[in-house]
Amino acid sequence: MVVIRLARGGAKKRPFYNIVATDSRSSRDGRFIERVGFYNPVASGAEQTLVLNTERLAYWQANGAKLSLTVARLVKQGAKAAA
């Protein structure tokens, strides 16, 4: 099954997360199918905190991909901020 979840990157105590579509059996930071955005929880100044490619996100959901709980929360937060 395909799942859309966070893959952690960045330095120690400076997290950076890629939002990726991946096989549910692969490891958290392992192989993925497609990157659909990113989340930077420690963004400051003019840096963007959340970027999502909503077209690709909708494509994957239409093809049966499930969102992780955290990604679902971020998508909801992003939609609220865009409105």
Biopython code that builds the backbone (N, CA, C, O; Angstrom):
import numpy as np
from Bio.PDB.StructureBuilder import StructureBuilder

atoms = [
    (1, "MET", "N", (0.834, -1.178, 0.000)),
    (1, "MET", "CA", (0.000, 0.000, 0.000)),
    (1, "MET", "C", (0.884, 1.250, 0.000)),
    (1, "MET", "O", (1.934, 1.278, 0.642)),
    (2, "VAL", "N", (0.459, 2.252, -0.707)),
    (2, "VAL", "CA", (1.186, 3.521, -0.752)),
    (2, "VAL", "C", (0.679, 4.408, 0.376)),
    (2, "VAL", "O", (-0.524, 4.521, 0.607)),
    (3, "VAL", "N", (1.618, 5.032, 1.070)),
    (3, "VAL", "CA", (1.285, 5.935, 2.165)),
    (3, "VAL", "C", (2.062, 7.238, 1.963)),
    (3, "VAL", "O", (3.195, 7.228, 1.483)),
    (4, "ILE", "N", (1.443, 8.343, 2.331)),
    (4, "ILE", "CA", (2.099, 9.644, 2.247)),
    (4, "ILE", "C", (2.481, 10.013, 3.670)),
    (4, "ILE", "O", (1.616, 10.176, 4.531)),
    (5, "ARG", "N", (3.791, 10.146, 3.917)),
    (5, "ARG", "CA", (4.286, 10.378, 5.264)),
    (5, "ARG", "C", (5.514, 11.274, 5.245)),
    (5, "ARG", "O", (5.986, 11.685, 4.185)),
    (6, "LEU", "N", (6.027, 11.572, 6.443)),
    (6, "LEU", "CA", (7.199, 12.419, 6.582)),
    (6, "LEU", "C", (8.472, 11.577, 6.557)),
    (6, "LEU", "O", (8.513, 10.484, 7.122)),
    (7, "ALA", "N", (9.500, 12.089, 5.904)),
    (7, "ALA", "CA", (10.841, 11.496, 5.918)),
    (7, "ALA", "C", (11.770, 12.550, 6.502)),
    (7, "ALA", "O", (11.871, 13.653, 5.965)),
    (8, "ARG", "N", (12.446, 12.221, 7.590)),
    (8, "ARG", "CA", (13.245, 13.213, 8.310)),
    (8, "ARG", "C", (14.599, 13.432, 7.652)),
    (8, "ARG", "O", (15.246, 12.500, 7.175)),
    (9, "GLY", "N", (14.998, 14.681, 7.645)),
    (9, "GLY", "CA", (16.318, 15.073, 7.175)),
    (9, "GLY", "C", (16.811, 16.173, 8.090)),
    (9, "GLY", "O", (16.219, 16.413, 9.143)),
    (10, "GLY", "N", (17.870, 16.839, 7.712)),
    (10, "GLY", "CA", (18.384, 17.935, 8.509)),
    (10, "GLY", "C", (19.393, 17.474, 9.538)),
    (10, "GLY", "O", (19.665, 16.282, 9.678)),
    (11, "ALA", "N", (19.939, 18.429, 10.247)),
    (11, "ALA", "CA", (20.985, 18.159, 11.234)),
    (11, "ALA", "C", (20.373, 17.820, 12.592)),
    (11, "ALA", "O", (19.160, 17.894, 12.785)),
    (12, "LYS", "N", (21.236, 17.451, 13.511)),
    (12, "LYS", "CA", (20.814, 17.151, 14.873)),
    (12, "LYS", "C", (20.172, 18.395, 15.487)),
    (12, "LYS", "O", (20.750, 19.482, 15.455)),
    (13, "LYS", "N", (18.996, 18.228, 16.036)),
    (13, "LYS", "CA", (18.206, 19.294, 16.665)),
    (13, "LYS", "C", (17.789, 20.391, 15.692)),
    (13, "LYS", "O", (17.389, 21.471, 16.127)),
    (14, "ARG", "N", (17.873, 20.142, 14.387)),
    (14, "ARG", "CA", (17.391, 21.050, 13.339)),
    (14, "ARG", "C", (16.620, 20.227, 12.312)),
    (14, "ARG", "O", (17.089, 20.047, 11.188)),
    (15, "PRO", "N", (15.437, 19.722, 12.687)),
    (15, "PRO", "CA", (14.729, 18.806, 11.790)),
    (15, "PRO", "C", (14.210, 19.484, 10.525)),
    (15, "PRO", "O", (13.887, 20.672, 10.520)),
    (16, "PHE", "N", (14.141, 18.708, 9.471)),
    (16, "PHE", "CA", (13.559, 19.114, 8.193)),
    (16, "PHE", "C", (12.890, 17.864, 7.639)),
    (16, "PHE", "O", (13.519, 16.808, 7.575)),
    (17, "TYR", "N", (11.646, 17.965, 7.245)),
    (17, "TYR", "CA", (10.904, 16.796, 6.807)),
    (17, "TYR", "C", (10.468, 16.935, 5.353)),
    (17, "TYR", "O", (9.914, 17.961, 4.960)),
    (18, "ASN", "N", (10.718, 15.906, 4.563)),
    (18, "ASN", "CA", (10.157, 15.817, 3.226)),
    (18, "ASN", "C", (8.844, 15.055, 3.332)),
    (18, "ASN", "O", (8.758, 14.064, 4.056)),
    (19, "ILE", "N", (7.833, 15.505, 2.625)),
    (19, "ILE", "CA", (6.561, 14.794, 2.571)),
    (19, "ILE", "C", (6.622, 13.941, 1.312)),
    (19, "ILE", "O", (6.681, 14.464, 0.199)),
    (20, "VAL", "N", (6.607, 12.615, 1.496)),
    (20, "VAL", "CA", (6.852, 11.696, 0.391)),
    (20, "VAL", "C", (5.743, 10.661, 0.268)),
    (20, "VAL", "O", (5.093, 10.300, 1.249)),
    (21, "ALA", "N", (5.543, 10.195, -0.958)),
    (21, "ALA", "CA", (4.691, 9.042, -1.232)),
    (21, "ALA", "C", (5.616, 7.838, -1.295)),
    (21, "ALA", "O", (6.582, 7.832, -2.058)),
    (22, "THR", "N", (5.324, 6.827, -0.501)),
    (22, "THR", "CA", (6.209, 5.674, -0.396)),
    (22, "THR", "C", (5.417, 4.404, -0.131)),
    (22, "THR", "O", (4.246, 4.451, 0.246)),
    (23, "ASP", "N", (6.066, 3.285, -0.333)),
    (23, "ASP", "CA", (5.482, 1.996, 0.033)),
    (23, "ASP", "C", (5.478, 1.905, 1.547)),
    (23, "ASP", "O", (6.459, 2.281, 2.189)),
    (24, "SER", "N", (4.409, 1.422, 2.120)),
    (24, "SER", "CA", (4.297, 1.386, 3.576)),
    (24, "SER", "C", (5.318, 0.468, 4.227)),
    (24, "SER", "O", (5.579, 0.594, 5.423)),
    (25, "ARG", "N", (5.904, -0.454, 3.468)),
    (25, "ARG", "CA", (6.871, -1.392, 4.026)),
    (25, "ARG", "C", (8.292, -0.840, 4.066)),
    (25, "ARG", "O", (9.150, -1.414, 4.736)),
    (26, "SER", "N", (8.557, 0.253, 3.369)),
    (26, "SER", "CA", (9.917, 0.810, 3.361)),
    (26, "SER", "C", (10.167, 1.610, 4.636)),
    (26, "SER", "O", (9.227, 2.057, 5.294)),
    (27, "SER", "N", (11.442, 1.785, 4.978)),
    (27, "SER", "CA", (11.794, 2.486, 6.211)),
    (27, "SER", "C", (11.452, 3.973, 6.120)),
    (27, "SER", "O", (11.213, 4.506, 5.036)),
    (28, "ARG", "N", (11.434, 4.618, 7.262)),
    (28, "ARG", "CA", (11.004, 6.021, 7.340)),
    (28, "ARG", "C", (11.790, 6.926, 6.401)),
    (28, "ARG", "O", (11.206, 7.719, 5.662)),
    (29, "ASP", "N", (13.118, 6.807, 6.430)),
    (29, "ASP", "CA", (13.961, 7.674, 5.615)),
    (29, "ASP", "C", (14.493, 6.967, 4.380)),
    (29, "ASP", "O", (15.409, 7.464, 3.724)),
    (30, "GLY", "N", (13.931, 5.818, 4.062)),
    (30, "GLY", "CA", (14.428, 5.012, 2.952)),
    (30, "GLY", "C", (13.869, 5.434, 1.610)),
    (30, "GLY", "O", (13.533, 6.596, 1.382)),
    (31, "ARG", "N", (13.781, 4.459, 0.736)),
    (31, "ARG", "CA", (13.341, 4.699, -0.633)),
    (31, "ARG", "C", (11.906, 5.231, -0.668)),
    (31, "ARG", "O", (11.058, 4.807, 0.118)),
    (32, "PHE", "N", (11.646, 6.157, -1.584)),
    (32, "PHE", "CA", (10.303, 6.684, -1.764)),
    (32, "PHE", "C", (9.991, 6.794, -3.240)),
    (32, "PHE", "O", (10.885, 6.727, -4.084)),
    (33, "ILE", "N", (8.718, 6.963, -3.545)),
    (33, "ILE", "CA", (8.264, 7.034, -4.937)),
    (33, "ILE", "C", (8.343, 8.468, -5.458)),
    (33, "ILE", "O", (8.876, 8.723, -6.538)),
    (34, "GLU", "N", (7.802, 9.398, -4.665)),
    (34, "GLU", "CA", (7.760, 10.792, -5.111)),
    (34, "GLU", "C", (7.729, 11.730, -3.909)),
    (34, "GLU", "O", (7.105, 11.430, -2.892)),
    (35, "ARG", "N", (8.398, 12.850, -4.035)),
    (35, "ARG", "CA", (8.370, 13.905, -3.020)),
    (35, "ARG", "C", (7.248, 14.868, -3.388)),
    (35, "ARG", "O", (7.232, 15.410, -4.493)),
    (36, "VAL", "N", (6.303, 15.085, -2.463)),
    (36, "VAL", "CA", (5.160, 15.956, -2.758)),
    (36, "VAL", "C", (5.177, 17.252, -1.954)),
    (36, "VAL", "O", (4.240, 18.046, -2.043)),
    (37, "GLY", "N", (6.224, 17.474, -1.174)),
    (37, "GLY", "CA", (6.333, 18.727, -0.435)),
    (37, "GLY", "C", (7.354, 18.618, 0.675)),
    (37, "GLY", "O", (8.093, 17.639, 0.771)),
    (38, "PHE", "N", (7.383, 19.652, 1.521)),
    (38, "PHE", "CA", (8.270, 19.618, 2.676)),
    (38, "PHE", "C", (7.667, 20.394, 3.826)),
    (38, "PHE", "O", (6.773, 21.221, 3.644)),
    (39, "TYR", "N", (8.180, 20.107, 5.030)),
    (39, "TYR", "CA", (7.759, 20.767, 6.257)),
    (39, "TYR", "C", (9.007, 21.128, 7.046)),
    (39, "TYR", "O", (9.829, 20.263, 7.351)),
    (40, "ASN", "N", (9.147, 22.410, 7.376)),
    (40, "ASN", "CA", (10.293, 22.897, 8.130)),
    (40, "ASN", "C", (9.784, 23.507, 9.439)),
    (40, "ASN", "O", (9.410, 24.679, 9.465)),
    (41, "PRO", "N", (9.765, 22.726, 10.527)),
    (41, "PRO", "CA", (9.180, 23.226, 11.777)),
    (41, "PRO", "C", (9.995, 24.318, 12.458)),
    (41, "PRO", "O", (9.471, 25.009, 13.331)),
    (42, "VAL", "N", (11.253, 24.494, 12.089)),
    (42, "VAL", "CA", (12.084, 25.520, 12.721)),
    (42, "VAL", "C", (12.393, 26.675, 11.771)),
    (42, "VAL", "O", (13.417, 27.342, 11.915)),
    (43, "ALA", "N", (11.513, 26.910, 10.803)),
    (43, "ALA", "CA", (11.704, 27.998, 9.845)),
    (43, "ALA", "C", (11.649, 29.335, 10.567)),
    (43, "ALA", "O", (10.856, 29.532, 11.487)),
    (44, "SER", "N", (12.506, 30.245, 10.131)),
    (44, "SER", "CA", (12.514, 31.575, 10.726)),
    (44, "SER", "C", (12.621, 32.618, 9.623)),
    (44, "SER", "O", (13.139, 32.342, 8.540)),
    (45, "GLY", "N", (12.138, 33.792, 9.903)),
    (45, "GLY", "CA", (12.226, 34.869, 8.926)),
    (45, "GLY", "C", (11.354, 34.615, 7.708)),
    (45, "GLY", "O", (10.168, 34.311, 7.830)),
    (46, "ALA", "N", (11.957, 34.743, 6.531)),
    (46, "ALA", "CA", (11.218, 34.600, 5.279)),
    (46, "ALA", "C", (11.140, 33.157, 4.792)),
    (46, "ALA", "O", (10.561, 32.901, 3.736)),
    (47, "GLU", "N", (11.708, 32.211, 5.535)),
    (47, "GLU", "CA", (11.656, 30.804, 5.124)),
    (47, "GLU", "C", (10.232, 30.275, 5.214)),
    (47, "GLU", "O", (9.459, 30.674, 6.085)),
    (48, "GLN", "N", (9.902, 29.381, 4.311)),
    (48, "GLN", "CA", (8.574, 28.783, 4.308)),
    (48, "GLN", "C", (8.540, 27.589, 5.248)),
    (48, "GLN", "O", (9.482, 26.800, 5.300)),
    (49, "THR", "N", (7.448, 27.465, 5.988)),
    (49, "THR", "CA", (7.287, 26.354, 6.924)),
    (49, "THR", "C", (6.737, 25.125, 6.233)),
    (49, "THR", "O", (7.202, 24.012, 6.483)),
    (50, "LEU", "N", (5.752, 25.310, 5.367)),
    (50, "LEU", "CA", (5.083, 24.179, 4.728)),
    (50, "LEU", "C", (4.854, 24.465, 3.257)),
    (50, "LEU", "O", (4.307, 25.506, 2.893)),
    (51, "VAL", "N", (5.279, 23.529, 2.409)),
    (51, "VAL", "CA", (5.032, 23.618, 0.972)),
    (51, "VAL", "C", (4.476, 22.270, 0.526)),
    (51, "VAL", "O", (5.074, 21.226, 0.786)),
    (52, "LEU", "N", (3.325, 22.301, -0.148)),
    (52, "LEU", "CA", (2.685, 21.080, -0.642)),
    (52, "LEU", "C", (2.342, 21.233, -2.112)),
    (52, "LEU", "O", (1.884, 22.292, -2.540)),
    (53, "ASN", "N", (2.560, 20.188, -2.879)),
    (53, "ASN", "CA", (2.098, 20.132, -4.257)),
    (53, "ASN", "C", (0.724, 19.463, -4.217)),
    (53, "ASN", "O", (0.620, 18.237, -4.254)),
    (54, "THR", "N", (-0.327, 20.281, -4.143)),
    (54, "THR", "CA", (-1.674, 19.758, -3.923)),
    (54, "THR", "C", (-2.168, 18.904, -5.090)),
    (54, "THR", "O", (-2.960, 17.984, -4.888)),
    (55, "GLU", "N", (-1.708, 19.200, -6.308)),
    (55, "GLU", "CA", (-2.122, 18.391, -7.458)),
    (55, "GLU", "C", (-1.624, 16.957, -7.322)),
    (55, "GLU", "O", (-2.382, 16.010, -7.531)),
    (56, "ARG", "N", (-0.348, 16.800, -6.972)),
    (56, "ARG", "CA", (0.217, 15.461, -6.818)),
    (56, "ARG", "C", (-0.350, 14.752, -5.589)),
    (56, "ARG", "O", (-0.528, 13.534, -5.596)),
    (57, "LEU", "N", (-0.629, 15.514, -4.541)),
    (57, "LEU", "CA", (-1.240, 14.939, -3.350)),
    (57, "LEU", "C", (-2.620, 14.382, -3.679)),
    (57, "LEU", "O", (-2.968, 13.282, -3.251)),
    (58, "ALA", "N", (-3.404, 15.142, -4.439)),
    (58, "ALA", "CA", (-4.729, 14.684, -4.848)),
    (58, "ALA", "C", (-4.628, 13.471, -5.768)),
    (58, "ALA", "O", (-5.451, 12.559, -5.691)),
    (59, "TYR", "N", (-3.617, 13.461, -6.640)),
    (59, "TYR", "CA", (-3.411, 12.314, -7.533)),
    (59, "TYR", "C", (-3.174, 11.038, -6.736)),
    (59, "TYR", "O", (-3.796, 10.009, -6.999)),
    (60, "TRP", "N", (-2.275, 11.108, -5.767)),
    (60, "TRP", "CA", (-1.959, 9.918, -4.974)),
    (60, "TRP", "C", (-3.145, 9.469, -4.143)),
    (60, "TRP", "O", (-3.370, 8.268, -3.999)),
    (61, "GLN", "N", (-3.904, 10.397, -3.596)),
    (61, "GLN", "CA", (-5.082, 10.027, -2.821)),
    (61, "GLN", "C", (-6.141, 9.384, -3.714)),
    (61, "GLN", "O", (-6.831, 8.456, -3.294)),
    (62, "ALA", "N", (-6.268, 9.879, -4.949)),
    (62, "ALA", "CA", (-7.230, 9.291, -5.885)),
    (62, "ALA", "C", (-6.838, 7.874, -6.271)),
    (62, "ALA", "O", (-7.695, 7.066, -6.629)),
    (63, "ASN", "N", (-5.545, 7.571, -6.201)),
    (63, "ASN", "CA", (-5.069, 6.229, -6.531)),
    (63, "ASN", "C", (-4.913, 5.347, -5.299)),
    (63, "ASN", "O", (-4.250, 4.312, -5.371)),
    (64, "GLY", "N", (-5.505, 5.727, -4.174)),
    (64, "GLY", "CA", (-5.561, 4.857, -3.019)),
    (64, "GLY", "C", (-4.521, 5.072, -1.944)),
    (64, "GLY", "O", (-4.445, 4.273, -1.011)),
    (65, "ALA", "N", (-3.712, 6.124, -2.035)),
    (65, "ALA", "CA", (-2.701, 6.378, -1.011)),
    (65, "ALA", "C", (-3.374, 6.898, 0.260)),
    (65, "ALA", "O", (-4.331, 7.670, 0.199)),
    (66, "LYS", "N", (-2.863, 6.467, 1.403)),
    (66, "LYS", "CA", (-3.376, 6.920, 2.692)),
    (66, "LYS", "C", (-2.420, 7.952, 3.273)),
    (66, "LYS", "O", (-1.204, 7.845, 3.111)),
    (67, "LEU", "N", (-2.975, 8.950, 3.948)),
    (67, "LEU", "CA", (-2.164, 9.959, 4.620)),
    (67, "LEU", "C", (-1.858, 9.497, 6.035)),
    (67, "LEU", "O", (-2.715, 8.922, 6.706)),
    (68, "SER", "N", (-0.629, 9.750, 6.490)),
    (68, "SER", "CA", (-0.329, 9.501, 7.894)),
    (68, "SER", "C", (-1.071, 10.547, 8.716)),
    (68, "SER", "O", (-1.527, 11.555, 8.177)),
    (69, "LEU", "N", (-1.192, 10.312, 10.004)),
    (69, "LEU", "CA", (-1.919, 11.254, 10.860)),
    (69, "LEU", "C", (-1.274, 12.632, 10.858)),
    (69, "LEU", "O", (-1.972, 13.645, 10.822)),
    (70, "THR", "N", (0.043, 12.676, 10.896)),
    (70, "THR", "CA", (0.752, 13.955, 10.918)),
    (70, "THR", "C", (0.590, 14.695, 9.596)),
    (70, "THR", "O", (0.367, 15.906, 9.585)),
    (71, "VAL", "N", (0.698, 13.981, 8.490)),
    (71, "VAL", "CA", (0.539, 14.616, 7.175)),
    (71, "VAL", "C", (-0.891, 15.109, 7.005)),
    (71, "VAL", "O", (-1.102, 16.183, 6.441)),
    (72, "ALA", "N", (-1.870, 14.359, 7.472)),
    (72, "ALA", "CA", (-3.262, 14.807, 7.390)),
    (72, "ALA", "C", (-3.455, 16.114, 8.161)),
    (72, "ALA", "O", (-4.161, 17.013, 7.704)),
    (73, "ARG", "N", (-2.819, 16.213, 9.337)),
    (73, "ARG", "CA", (-2.895, 17.438, 10.126)),
    (73, "ARG", "C", (-2.240, 18.599, 9.390)),
    (73, "ARG", "O", (-2.768, 19.711, 9.388)),
    (74, "LEU", "N", (-1.083, 18.344, 8.760)),
    (74, "LEU", "CA", (-0.378, 19.403, 8.034)),
    (74, "LEU", "C", (-1.154, 19.854, 6.804)),
    (74, "LEU", "O", (-1.180, 21.046, 6.498)),
    (75, "VAL", "N", (-1.785, 18.924, 6.097)),
    (75, "VAL", "CA", (-2.587, 19.274, 4.924)),
    (75, "VAL", "C", (-3.761, 20.160, 5.345)),
    (75, "VAL", "O", (-4.072, 21.151, 4.685)),
    (76, "LYS", "N", (-4.402, 19.790, 6.445)),
    (76, "LYS", "CA", (-5.506, 20.595, 6.958)),
    (76, "LYS", "C", (-5.031, 21.985, 7.356)),
    (76, "LYS", "O", (-5.700, 22.980, 7.074)),
    (77, "GLN", "N", (-3.883, 22.052, 8.007)),
    (77, "GLN", "CA", (-3.284, 23.317, 8.425)),
    (77, "GLN", "C", (-2.917, 24.171, 7.208)),
    (77, "GLN", "O", (-3.131, 25.384, 7.211)),
    (78, "GLY", "N", (-2.362, 23.534, 6.163)),
    (78, "GLY", "CA", (-1.995, 24.245, 4.947)),
    (78, "GLY", "C", (-3.195, 24.797, 4.206)),
    (78, "GLY", "O", (-3.141, 25.901, 3.664)),
    (79, "ALA", "N", (-4.296, 24.024, 4.178)),
    (79, "ALA", "CA", (-5.511, 24.476, 3.517)),
    (79, "ALA", "C", (-6.119, 25.654, 4.271)),
    (79, "ALA", "O", (-6.656, 26.581, 3.666)),
    (80, "LYS", "N", (-6.030, 25.608, 5.588)),
    (80, "LYS", "CA", (-6.566, 26.688, 6.408)),
    (80, "LYS", "C", (-5.767, 27.977, 6.200)),
    (80, "LYS", "O", (-6.336, 29.067, 6.140)),
    (81, "ALA", "N", (-4.437, 27.840, 6.091)),
    (81, "ALA", "CA", (-3.581, 28.995, 5.888)),
    (81, "ALA", "C", (-3.775, 29.603, 4.498)),
    (81, "ALA", "O", (-3.674, 30.818, 4.330)),
    (82, "ALA", "N", (-4.054, 28.751, 3.499)),
    (82, "ALA", "CA", (-4.232, 29.230, 2.126)),
    (82, "ALA", "C", (-5.549, 30.000, 1.970)),
    (82, "ALA", "O", (-5.658, 30.882, 1.119)),
    (83, "ALA", "N", (-6.528, 29.666, 2.780)),
    (83, "ALA", "CA", (-7.847, 30.313, 2.653)),
    (83, "ALA", "C", (-7.903, 31.660, 3.311)),
    (83, "ALA", "O", (-8.943, 32.317, 3.285)),
]
sb = StructureBuilder()
sb.init_structure("model")
sb.init_model(0)
sb.init_chain("A")
sb.init_seg("    ")
for serial, (resi, resn, name, xyz) in enumerate(atoms, 1):
    if name == "N":
        sb.init_residue(resn, " ", resi, " ")
    sb.init_atom(name, np.array(xyz, "f"), 0.0, 1.0, " ", f" {name:<3s}", serial, name[0])
structure = sb.get_structure()
